[in-house]
């Protein structure tokens, strides 16, 4: 039986005065902050509090913070991250300005691509009848906007010998090394809706909600890498943005 939820109904509800036709821009009415985060924790996404923007800077007050509003509050975020309903609800209540991250490589991975490439890939995947699962938009409408595809994780194999290295494995400190596709796995994290970004960038929003089943990342990888290659070829600096999906 197809699983339905209030969350998916909220996502489909058009914004007041809208015809509801542009769901890909995050124009749908979002449920409340607590509802969004508790829906993600209920879907099994480990959550931890993050810093939030302070003007164009960061609430962490670190001078020259390289990722304002985009990093966890605690250095032990991998241990802090939880799906516990009561703990997440308490954080939401006591940290009213905080963004939140979800730790990857535990319950899910994330394939993170430029928005333009993501839209192209999503159209192809939908046309092929491939289930893509949850998707978020981060900074959509800006030059460095991203589309994030949540997938089942390959980061915690039963046998460590099965762990396979990939040049796309993305850690927070290496984001600039991956202008195309980033694979967030063990040791990484991504922002969850409704996180806010510095300046006038739009907040992180759900395009397709967390209640959807997580696909195997390999069912999406070829289409995403093709779309990213086409996107990078169109960039003026594409010769400096080369990458390969797998290590030699």
C-alpha positions in Angstrom: 0.0 0.0 0.0 1.4 3.4 -0.9 2.4 5.3 2.2 0.8 8.7 2.5 1.6 11.3 5.1 0.6 14.8 6.2 4.1 15.8 5.2 3.7 14.9 1.6 0.3 16.6 1.5 1.9 19.8 2.9 4.6 19.7 0.2 1.9 19.5 -2.5 -0.1 22.4 -1.2 0.5 25.5 -3.3 1.5 28.8 -1.8 -1.3 31.4 -1.4 -1.8 33.1 -4.7 0.2 30.5 -6.6 -1.1 28.0 -9.1 1.1 25.3 -7.6 2.9 24.7 -10.9 6.4 25.4 -9.9 7.2 22.8 -7.2 10.8 22.6 -8.2 11.6 26.1 -6.9 10.5 25.4 -3.3 7.4 27.5 -3.8 5.2 25.1 -1.9 4.0 26.1 1.6 6.4 24.5 4.0 5.2 23.0 7.3 6.5 24.4 10.5 10.1 24.1 11.5 9.4 21.4 14.1 7.3 19.4 11.7 10.0 19.5 9.0 12.8 18.3 11.4 10.6 15.7 13.2 9.6 14.3 9.8 13.2 13.9 8.9 14.1 12.2 12.2 11.0 9.9 11.9 12.4 8.9 8.5 15.6 7.8 10.2 17.8 10.8 9.4 20.3 11.4 12.3 20.1 15.1 13.2 22.3 17.5 15.1 22.2 21.2 15.7 24.2 23.5 13.5 25.2 27.2 13.4 23.0 29.7 11.8 23.7 32.8 9.7 24.3 36.1 11.4 24.0 38.7 8.7 26.6 37.5 6.1 28.6 35.9 8.9 28.1 33.0 11.3 26.7 32.6 14.8 29.8 30.7 15.8 31.6 34.0 15.8 34.7 32.5 14.3 36.6 35.2 12.4 36.4 34.3 8.7 34.2 31.2 9.2 34.6 29.4 5.8 31.1 27.9 6.0 28.8 30.4 7.8 25.6 28.8 9.0 26.5 25.4 7.4 28.4 23.5 10.1 27.5 21.7 13.3 27.7 23.4 16.6 29.5 20.5 18.3 32.8 19.0 17.2 31.3 15.7 18.3 28.4 16.0 15.8 28.7 12.4 14.7 28.1 11.2 18.2 25.4 13.9 18.9 23.4 13.2 15.8 20.2 11.3 16.7 16.7 10.3 15.5 15.2 10.5 19.0 11.9 12.4 18.7 12.1 13.9 22.2 15.6 15.1 21.9 15.0 16.7 18.4 11.8 18.3 19.7 13.8 19.8 22.6 16.5 21.2 20.4 13.9 22.8 18.1 12.3 24.4 21.2 15.4 25.5 22.9 17.5 26.5 19.9 15.0 28.7 17.9 17.5 30.1 15.4 19.7 27.0 14.9 20.1 25.3 11.6 20.3 21.5 11.6 22.4 19.0 9.8 22.0 15.3 9.1 25.0 13.0 9.4 25.6 10.9 6.3 27.0 7.4 6.0 24.9 6.2 8.9 21.3 5.8 7.6 21.7 7.4 4.2 24.1 9.0 1.8 23.6 12.1 -0.3 24.5 12.7 -3.9 24.9 16.5 -4.2 24.9 18.2 -7.6 24.6 21.7 -9.0 20.9 22.7 -9.3 21.1 23.0 -13.1 22.5 19.5 -13.4 20.1 18.2 -10.9 17.1 19.5 -12.7 18.3 17.9 -16.0 19.0 14.6 -14.3 15.7 14.6 -12.4 13.8 15.0 -15.6 15.6 12.0 -17.2 15.1 9.9 -14.1 11.4 10.7 -13.9 10.9 10.0 -17.6 12.6 6.6 -17.1 10.3 5.7 -14.2 13.2 5.6 -11.7 12.2 6.3 -8.1 14.5 9.0 -6.9 13.5 9.4 -3.2 13.9 12.5 -1.1 15.5 15.6 -2.6 16.4 19.0 -1.1 17.3 22.3 -2.7 20.0 24.5 -1.2 20.6 28.1 -2.4 18.5 27.5 -5.5 18.5 30.6 -7.7 22.1 31.4 -6.9 25.1 30.5 -9.0 26.3 27.9 -6.5 22.9 26.4 -5.7 22.8 22.6 -5.1 20.2 19.8 -5.5 20.7 16.9 -3.0 19.5 13.4 -3.7 19.1 11.3 -0.5 19.9 7.6 -1.1 20.6 4.4 0.8 24.0 4.3 2.4 27.0 2.3 1.1 29.1 3.8 3.9 28.6 1.1 6.6 29.3 -2.3 5.0 29.0 -5.4 7.1 32.5 -6.3 6.0 35.0 -3.4 6.0 36.9 -5.1 3.1 33.8 -4.2 1.0 34.5 -0.5 1.6 35.2 1.0 -1.8 37.1 4.3 -2.2 35.6 7.0 -4.5 37.0 10.3 -5.6 33.6 11.8 -5.1 33.6 11.0 -1.3 33.0 14.4 0.1 34.0 15.7 3.5 32.9 19.2 4.7 36.5 20.6 4.3 36.8 19.4 0.7 33.6 20.8 -0.8 35.5 23.1 -3.1 37.3 20.1 -4.6 34.1 18.8 -6.0 32.4 21.4 -8.2 30.3 18.7 -9.9 29.0 15.7 -8.1 29.7 15.3 -4.4 29.0 12.0 -2.6 28.4 12.6 1.1 29.1 9.4 2.9 31.0 8.5 6.1 32.3 11.6 8.0 30.2 14.1 6.1 26.9 15.9 6.6 24.4 18.1 4.8 21.9 20.8 6.0 18.3 19.9 6.5 15.2 22.0 5.7 14.4 24.6 6.9 18.0 25.7 7.4 18.8 29.3 6.4 21.8 30.4 4.4 23.8 33.7 4.7 22.7 36.8 3.0 19.8 36.7 0.6 20.1 33.1 -0.4 16.8 31.1 -0.2 16.6 28.6 2.7 17.1 24.9 2.3 13.8 23.3 1.2 12.4 19.9 0.5 11.6 19.2 -3.2 10.5 15.7 -2.4 9.9 14.7 1.2 11.9 12.5 3.6 9.0 9.9 3.8 9.9 8.5 0.4 12.0 5.3 0.2 15.7 5.7 -0.2 17.0 4.4 -3.6 20.3 2.6 -4.1 22.7 5.3 -5.1 23.9 3.3 -8.1 20.5 3.6 -9.7 21.0 7.4 -9.9 24.7 7.7 -10.3 25.1 7.4 -14.1 22.4 9.9 -14.8 23.7 12.4 -12.3 27.3 12.1 -13.5 26.2 12.5 -17.1 24.2 15.6 -16.2 27.1 17.0 -14.2 29.6 16.4 -17.1 27.3 18.3 -19.4 27.0 21.1 -16.8 30.7 21.4 -16.3 31.4 21.4 -20.0 29.2 24.5 -20.2 31.2 26.3 -17.5 33.8 28.8 -18.7 36.3 27.3 -16.3 35.4 23.7 -17.0 39.0 22.7 -17.7 39.8 23.2 -14.0 36.7 21.3 -12.8 37.6 17.8 -14.0 36.6 14.8 -11.9 36.0 11.1 -12.3 33.3 9.1 -10.6 35.6 6.3 -9.5 39.2 5.9 -8.4 41.6 4.2 -10.7 
